[in-house]
Amino acid sequence: MTDATVSEPGHRLKPLTPVMLRELSARSNVQGAARSLCHYGVVMLVGALIWKVSATYGVLWALPLVAVQGYFVAFLFMAVHETAHKTAFRSRGLNLVVGYLSGFIVGLPYEYYCLFHWDHHRYTQDPDKDPELVVGVKPKSDPQLAIAYSGLLQVAGRLRLMLGHAVTGKVVVPWIPENKRATIVTEARVYAALYALLFALSLWFTSALLLWAWIVPLAIGQFFLRPYLYAEHTGCERTRSAFQNTRTTYTGTIVKWFAWNMPYHVEHHAYPSIPFHALPKLNEIVDGEIVYRGRGYIRTTRETWAWFRRHRQGV
């Protein structure tokens, strides 16, 4: 997971100078706090509104808010991602706190994801080594493709994997090194125990608050998150150049804010040491080198859907 400084044959890469890279790579506790507190604040606000509306008028009236909450809860995945790079904050401790908390909320063990994502950066678009492709859903029909875009299979798969680690005590996926497997098992058991505790407390207090403010929104939110994630690499080249194997999608300010600027995904893969808040400035420098450009997520989703249809197995 190194910063790009060289180009592949046939592609001109405009590298940053050492001074530019050093300036852009400066991490900030203030920027990280502003982004995370805003994101968590919105989640808490909408959650409170769900509780108030459902208690006053019934849960049916709160369903629109549940859908809105889904977007914000699911996109806490972006906090997991940025803290996995240890670039959300200058403080390592703050990265870990926000990373573990966000990972717990979205059902993605933090330490496991850090190792998974490390190999994704090392082997981006390598069908045999990129974990995102190894565990990725390979739809063979339009119904299967629609289910894949719902994101529910992906969530079910990672929860099943986590429970497998917790119950069996074994980790066999290749992106987890031998010396880290005990940590991954312990992490999975802690997550599973905490989920069980919250479930028991909800039953004890006969409360459905967590169901409607967290669990159901997390499931609904995958319908927003999965198309976004497919836009990052689907249909791009299978080369080592981040400027060819990744897509930057140009979108609105709100989307960029709650995605922690990761629509600037070429920039992130080319220079992963640069924190989220500096990616817009980096885009101004390397924009002319970007090969794959998405023009909004609706249009890009149509393009990635069409790509899957053309390349699905058996076609």
C-alpha positions in Angstrom: 0.0 0.0 0.0 2.5 2.6 -1.2 2.1 5.9 -2.8 2.3 6.0 -6.6 5.4 7.5 -8.0 6.0 5.5 -11.2 3.9 4.8 -14.3 3.3 1.6 -16.2 4.3 1.5 -19.9 2.0 3.5 -22.1 0.6 5.6 -19.3 2.0 9.0 -18.2 1.7 9.5 -14.5 2.1 13.0 -13.0 3.7 12.3 -9.6 3.6 14.6 -6.7 6.9 16.1 -5.6 8.2 15.0 -2.2 7.2 18.4 -0.8 3.7 18.3 -2.2 3.2 14.7 -0.9 4.5 15.7 2.6 2.1 18.7 2.7 -0.9 16.8 1.5 -0.2 13.9 3.8 -0.5 16.0 7.0 -3.1 14.4 9.2 -5.5 16.4 11.4 -7.3 15.6 14.6 -9.6 18.6 14.0 -10.6 17.5 10.5 -11.2 14.0 11.7 -13.2 15.1 14.7 -15.3 17.4 12.6 -16.2 14.7 10.1 -16.8 11.9 12.6 -18.8 14.1 15.0 -20.9 15.4 12.2 -21.6 11.9 10.9 -22.3 10.4 14.3 -24.4 13.5 15.2 -26.6 13.0 12.2 -27.0 9.3 13.0 -28.0 10.2 16.6 -30.4 13.0 15.5 -32.2 10.8 13.0 -32.3 7.9 15.5 -33.9 10.2 18.0 -36.5 11.4 15.5 -37.3 7.7 14.6 -37.8 7.0 18.3 -40.0 10.1 18.8 -42.2 9.6 15.7 -42.7 5.9 16.2 -43.6 6.4 19.9 -46.0 9.1 19.1 -47.6 8.0 15.8 -46.5 4.4 15.2 -43.6 2.9 13.4 -45.2 3.2 9.9 -44.9 6.9 10.1 -41.2 6.6 10.9 -40.3 4.5 7.9 -39.2 7.4 5.8 -36.8 8.4 8.5 -35.6 4.7 8.8 -34.7 4.8 5.1 -32.8 8.1 5.6 -31.1 6.6 8.7 -30.0 3.7 6.5 -27.9 6.0 4.3 -26.1 7.5 7.2 -25.6 4.3 9.2 -24.3 2.3 6.2 -21.9 5.0 5.2 -20.2 4.7 8.6 -18.3 2.1 6.7 -16.3 5.1 5.3 -15.2 5.9 8.8 -14.0 2.3 9.2 -12.1 2.6 5.9 -10.4 5.9 6.7 -9.4 4.9 10.2 -8.1 1.6 8.8 -5.5 3.7 6.9 -4.9 5.6 10.2 -5.4 8.9 8.3 -8.7 10.0 9.8 -6.8 11.5 12.7 -3.2 12.3 13.6 -3.7 10.5 16.8 -3.5 6.7 16.5 -5.7 6.3 19.5 -8.5 8.3 17.9 -8.2 6.3 14.7 -8.7 3.1 16.7 -11.6 4.4 18.8 -13.6 5.6 15.8 -12.6 2.6 13.8 -13.7 0.0 16.3 -16.9 1.8 17.1 -17.8 2.3 13.4 -16.9 -1.3 12.6 -19.1 -2.6 15.4 -22.1 -0.5 14.1 -21.8 -1.7 10.5 -21.0 -5.3 11.5 -17.4 -5.3 10.2 -14.7 -6.3 12.7 -12.1 -3.5 12.5 -8.9 -5.5 12.8 -10.1 -8.0 10.2 -11.0 -5.2 7.8 -7.6 -3.5 8.2 -5.9 -6.7 7.0 -8.5 -7.3 4.3 -8.1 -3.8 3.0 -4.3 -3.9 3.1 -4.4 -6.8 0.5 -7.0 -4.9 -1.5 -4.6 -2.1 -2.0 -1.6 -4.4 -2.7 -3.5 -6.4 -5.3 -6.2 -4.1 -6.6 -8.1 -5.8 -9.5 -6.1 -9.0 -9.3 -8.8 -11.6 -9.6 -6.7 -14.2 -7.6 -5.4 -12.0 -4.8 -7.7 -8.9 -4.4 -9.9 -9.9 -1.4 -12.8 -7.8 -2.8 -12.8 -10.0 -5.9 -12.0 -13.2 -4.2 -15.1 -12.9 -1.9 -17.1 -10.8 -4.4 -20.5 -12.0 -5.5 -20.4 -13.3 -9.1 -24.0 -13.0 -10.4 -25.1 -15.3 -13.2 -28.5 -13.8 -13.9 -30.4 -10.5 -13.6 -32.1 -11.6 -10.3 -28.8 -12.5 -8.8 -27.3 -9.2 -10.0 -30.2 -7.3 -8.4 -29.6 -9.2 -5.1 -25.9 -8.4 -5.4 -26.6 -4.7 -5.7 -28.8 -4.8 -2.6 -25.6 -5.5 -0.6 -27.5 -7.9 1.7 -25.5 -11.0 0.6 -22.2 -9.2 1.3 -23.4 -8.3 4.8 -24.6 -11.8 5.5 -21.4 -13.2 4.2 -19.2 -11.1 6.5 -21.4 -11.8 9.5 -21.3 -15.5 8.7 -17.5 -15.3 8.5 -17.2 -13.4 11.8 -19.4 -16.0 13.6 -17.3 -18.7 12.0 -14.2 -17.2 13.4 -15.9 -16.8 16.8 -17.3 -20.3 17.0 -14.5 -22.4 15.4 -11.6 -20.4 16.5 -10.1 -20.9 13.1 -9.1 -18.3 10.4 -8.3 -19.7 6.9 -8.7 -16.7 4.6 -5.3 -16.0 2.9 -5.2 -12.2 3.7 -5.0 -12.9 7.4 -1.3 -13.8 8.3 -0.7 -16.6 10.8 0.5 -14.2 13.5 -2.7 -12.2 13.4 -5.3 -15.0 13.4 -5.6 -15.2 17.2 -6.4 -11.5 17.3 -9.1 -11.9 14.6 -10.7 -14.8 16.6 -10.7 -12.8 19.8 -12.1 -9.7 18.0 -14.9 -11.8 16.5 -15.8 -13.3 19.9 -15.9 -9.8 21.5 -18.2 -8.5 18.7 -20.5 -11.5 18.9 -20.7 -11.2 22.7 -21.6 -7.5 22.5 -24.2 -8.1 19.8 -25.8 -10.9 22.0 -25.7 -8.5 25.0 -27.5 -5.8 23.1 -30.1 -8.3 21.8 -30.7 -9.5 25.4 -31.1 -6.0 26.7 -33.6 -5.2 24.0 -35.6 -8.2 25.0 -35.3 -7.4 28.7 -36.6 -3.8 28.2 -39.0 -5.0 25.4 -37.6 -2.2 23.3 -37.5 -2.1 19.5 -35.4 1.1 19.4 -32.2 -0.7 18.2 -34.2 -2.6 15.6 -35.6 0.5 13.9 -32.8 3.0 14.6 -29.9 0.7 13.8 -30.5 -2.9 12.4 -33.2 -2.2 9.8 -31.5 1.1 8.7 -28.2 -0.8 8.3 -29.9 -3.4 6.0 -31.7 -0.7 4.0 -28.5 1.4 3.8 -26.8 -1.4 1.8 -29.0 -0.5 -1.2 -27.1 2.9 -1.2 -23.7 1.6 -0.2 -23.2 -1.3 -2.5 -23.8 0.6 -5.8 -21.4 3.2 -4.5 -18.7 0.5 -3.7 -19.2 -1.1 -7.1 -18.4 2.2 -8.7 -14.9 2.2 -7.3 -13.4 -0.4 -9.6 -16.0 -2.2 -11.6 -15.2 -2.0 -15.3 -11.7 -0.6 -14.8 -8.5 -2.1 -16.0 -6.7 -5.0 -14.3 -3.3 -3.3 -14.1 -1.2 -2.0 -11.2 -1.7 1.6 -12.0 -4.3 3.3 -9.7 -5.0 5.7 -12.6 -6.2 2.8 -14.6 -7.7 0.3 -12.2 -9.8 2.7 -10.2 -12.6 5.1 -10.9 -13.2 8.6 -9.4 -16.9 9.6 -9.4 -17.8 13.3 -9.6 -20.8 13.9 -7.3 -22.4 16.3 -5.0 -21.1 17.9 -1.8 -23.3 15.9 0.6 -22.4 12.6 -0.9 -18.7 13.4 -0.7 -19.1 14.6 2.9 -20.7 11.4 4.2 -18.4 9.2 2.0 -15.4 10.9 3.6 -14.3 12.2 0.1 -13.8 8.6 -1.1 -15.5 9.3 -4.4 -12.0 10.7 -5.2 -11.0 7.0 -5.3 -8.3 7.1 -7.9 -6.6 9.8 -5.8 -6.9 7.6 -2.7 -5.5 4.5 -4.4 -2.7 6.4 -6.0 -1.7 8.1 -2.7 -3.2 6.2 0.2 -1.2 8.1 2.8 -3.0 11.3 2.0 -6.0 11.8 4.3 -9.6 12.2 3.2 -9.7 16.0 3.8 -6.8 16.6 1.3 -8.3 14.5 -1.5 -10.1 17.4 -3.2 -6.9 19.4 -3.5 -5.1 16.2 -4.8 -7.8 15.9 -7.4 -7.0 19.3 -8.7 -3.4 18.2 -9.2 -3.9 14.8 -10.8 -7.3 15.2 -12.5 -5.9 15.1 -16.0 -4.4 11.7 -15.3 -7.6 10.0 -14.3 -8.8 7.4 -16.9 -12.1 6.3 -15.5 -14.5 9.1 -14.5 -18.0 8.6 -13.1 -20.5 11.4 -13.7 -22.7 10.9 -10.7 -23.7 7.7 -9.1 -27.0 7.1 -10.9 -25.2 7.2 -14.3 -22.2 5.2 -13.0 -24.5 2.5 -11.5 -26.1 2.0 -14.9 -22.6 1.6 -16.4 -21.4 -0.9 -13.7 -24.7 -2.8 -14.0 -24.2 -3.1 -17.8 -20.6 -4.2 -17.2 -21.7 -7.0 -14.9 -24.3 -8.2 -17.4 -21.7 -8.3 -20.2 -19.1 -10.2 -18.1 -21.1 -12.5 -15.9 -20.2 -16.2 -16.0 -21.7 -18.2 -18.8 -22.3 -15.2 -21.1 
